[in-house]
């Protein structure tokens, strides 16, 4: 009985001590000064405006990209990147006095002299990237010693480039249905040469075989602008023969017929490589046929089967093909503008150890 009494007394003592502590804490909190809310200083509105202005400047900041050479001396209005392609990610200039401030310098391979004397001679700023721009296939790329490790970014037709020159298709962004253009010709080809019988190359050889089995309407590449696309759209099929056969080397000769509602007959890299760029049912590959006669018979059959022919345009429900510019001055414009877009978005810096080992070999 005595032990229970002592336990109760100890418990009561603890409770009283805790209650006392709580009371003291509450009294302290009530007596302490309340937090003071200071009014902002009179100039804080101006500071806020300046901060907002800085934020806007950061959002609209664009790196300077210096075009060291005009490719092929084909000059266009530098504002065309914005007006023609909706690209406005960099400050594009051809003024070499901007060299020390340029974040990126675009160098066109064909324009480089063998002794490198027309490349920048001033030390390269640490923040600056050099972009190697080459639109040619390895067969037509001149080997220039001393440039193998000069560049930080590559701009070529290859898919493994830092910046890829050609992007053929985009997702369709409207419900507009595809309407097949009026067809007046079966098979067409645009060429540079007037004498096709003496030209060498796989494409010309195949053409000379094919005309033994069917008619091919040949036009000169001097046809430009609206007439170029109208003429091509009037053909059911088009010979999209590349002048070099290399991985990813798929040029406007393929994009042009796709964009105007004509089926390309392709001769170039393997079918699987073409299918990296466009749906497999949008074109016909010469490698799908054992002989030119077999291809001719297939095309003549499609000419009589409209339903089978229209299957080559089912992809139009999902994609659209971009019309390329045919004016000579715009030959390299889209590639240059693509580079402007890239440098305005991506800041990566690297060294290409050996251009030729990557590109040519």
Helices and strands as residue ranges (DSSP letters): H 2-31, H 44-60, E 63-67, G 71-73, H 80-85, E 90-93, G 96-101, E 104-108, G 109-111, E 129-133, G 138-140, E 153-156, E 163-164, E 169-171, E 185-191, H 202-210, E 217-220, H 225-233, E 235-241, H 252-260, E 263-267, H 271-274, G 280-282, E 283-285, G 286-288, H 292-304, H 306-310, G 311-317, E 319-321, G 328-330, H 333-345, H 355-359
